[in-house]
């Protein structure tokens, strides 16, 4: 008891009022966001909006996440993109200027915009900030919480000097209820919304609405000036007739007989299987009237909809209607809409548009094999058995590729040359396979002995053998052996360590070197001569560099990077990168006997051979040259490669590009692809085809909103497909957000 009564044992609770509360932190965070967005103080004077600009202009939005304790909010800034007025030298930003939002409230140029945020339609403002509950957060329903948020924005606007109106979303989101405030110098506007199940009788006509409007203004002037009015009546038709068969009946004689949508290979089904329109809205508008001109009360009205000066119609589409394009591609697990463009006229403008589009999406040309394969895979998946059918199709496709590779038949539907790195990886692989086939075909044709020449050679050999005895027989045997060895050249292509020279070729090479004979010449080079002789300098026949796909380039880059920055690693990296240089040096030596490194540099890299005029002892002007300083650096790779280069023409060198090995790698890569991998590879082509089809359908209707949606989808898909690490989930969400999945039904 004594201890309990001891005053020193009492505990005093001290409250530190200097610590910021959660509410104060929230207000401070709102002010920080307004400062970051540069919405504080007087805003720059903007051009007054022209008539219809809210509809035709571009609206922008940016958002940030803020927290009130553990409750998440989003603060969003919506604004119409406009240019500011040019400074005429005067101080346009007066301290007592009316805020821009209040000027917009009085402007009648953009009443009833058909496509805009609901606050734009209700209040006519072109810029505002909204604070709304975060995703998966409960709505702000209680009156105390609503008042707390309104107090927060009021303090934030006052502290920051922001004149942009700020709203908070209250009640359930579907009700679209907002409360807000706008502050200016000596003036303030409160924004309120009332949501009634049924409008009171006195507010069903213009007379009653004018009464409540005047009472809210609280103007002390008498008599009140006339009120300007804009009136719109909207009629909604919801009793929409349901059609059970909006598509054409199927053609049972077609290849895909019995299928709805007139499907055929090269085309995808398009359109809806049910009525996609749920509501039809008719709006009759009187855009600018003055109080007293018309009468509209509970007993009489001058507002006859048939006499309205402006009519407009809009449709509301059904949610997720059954659409053929959606169904065909969703079943392919691509989750995106796709369609082949079936354009009968091939104008230059369409070609250019398609060319730019497939580069944007990193797809493939619309007339390519890869593009057609994407469409075929989707059709087979939808109509012919799903995943198993796709697997069987891919297996047969790979077998056909192997057959063509082994029999030197080029793959159709591909542009010639090296793989186009602007296309998708699968298209590059097809092009790489074609490169292998072309190299193998050219090599085989160059080694073939014409049939008539071979027969003549054999007859001549047999005749000489019978006439001249053993010596001639030995010579004929030697010729036959050389020819046999020439034929066996092709069999060397299966060897990994492949060299072109055989015994007879090696002997011939040694004899050529001993005699100083040139081999593998293409043509003289710019009338130049060798430095150490009067012989012309010839351009040699060289090997073409090895074509590479983007994955091989990335793999090579990774290997070179792993070598590090040490002296040994740098030297090894330089040697790996100089294989083509060494081959060209050997070809140059074979074409230009007696040449030196300076001769090679004059042809291969002229900038590294510096020429200057000098005067000799006799006073004659002469032109002399020397290697550039970088070529004289000790340990220069060019000098080292030149010293190790042999005198070997291109046809006897080891191949820089082993077409047999590379073809097998491509075929193995394709054989290992699963249907899911195939869909991933073909996704750019599918999106490409989707956009082309939508453009084709839209061109017949010329709908601006659809054009804008297609453009947005193209930009978003391009950003996601060009990314090194593609996020396919994000791509799916992005496409759905732009409306591609619903536009095909409209």
VENGI-V868313 format. One line per field, one symbol per residue. ss: DSSP state (h for helix, s for strand, l for the rest). phi: phi as a letter, one per 40 degrees, with the letter a starting at -180 (. if undefined). A space follows every 50 residues. Layout:
ss: ???
phi: ???
This chain:
ss: lhhhhlhhhllllllllllllhhhhhhhhhhhhhhhlllllllllsllll llhhhhllssssssssssllsssssssssslllslllllllllllllllh hhhhhhlllllllllllhhhhhhlllssssssslllllllllhhhhhhhh hhhhhhhhhhllllssssssllhhhlssssssssllssssslllllllll hhhllhhhhhhhhhhhhllllllllllsssssssssslllllllllllll lllllllllllllsllsllllsllllsssssssssssssslllllsllll slllhhhllsssssssslllllshhhhhhhlllllllllllllllllhhh hhhhhhhhhhllllllllhhhhhhhhhhhhhhhlllhhhhhhhhhhhhhh hhhhhhllllllllllllllllllhhhhhhhhhhhhhhhhhhhhhhhlll hhhhhhhhhhhhhhhhhhlhhhhhhhhhhhhhhhhhhhhhhhhhllllll llhhhhhhhhhhhhhlllllsssssssssllllllssssslllllllllh hhhhhhhhhhhhllllhhhhhhhhhhhlhhhhhhhhhhhhhlllllhhhh hhhhlhhhssssssslllllssssssslhhhhllllhhhhhhhhlllllh hhllllllhhhhhhhhhhhhhlllhhhhhhhhhhhhhhhhhhhhhhhhhh hllhhhhhhhhhhhhhhhhhhllllllhhhhhhhhhhllhhhhlll
phi: .cccccccccbbcbcccccccccccccccccccccccfbcgccccbcccc cgcccccbcbaabacbbbfbccbbbbbbaccaccccccgcccccccccdd cccccccbcbcfccbaddccccbgcbaabbbbcccgbcccbccccccccc ccccccccccgcbccbbbcbgccccfcbbaabbacgaabbbbbbbbcbcd ccbcaccccccccccccgcccaccccccbbbabbbbbbccccccaccccc cccccbdgcchfcacgbbcahbcaccccabbbbbbbcabbdhcbbabcba acccdccccbbabbbbcccfccbccdccccccgcfacaaccbcccbcccc cccccccccccfbadcbccccccdccccccccbbhgcccccccccccccc ccccccbfbcccgbccgcdccccccccccccccccccccccccccccccd cccccccccccccccccbgcccccccccccccccccccdcccccccccbc cbcccccccccccccgccbgcbacbffcbcccaccccbcccbcccccacc cccccccccccccgbccccccccccccbcccccccccccccbdgcbdccc cdccadccbcbacbbcccgccbbbbaccdccccdgccccccccccccbcd cbccccbcccccccccccdcccccdcccccccddcccdcdcccccccccc bfbdccdccccccccccccccccdbcbcccccccccccgccbcccc
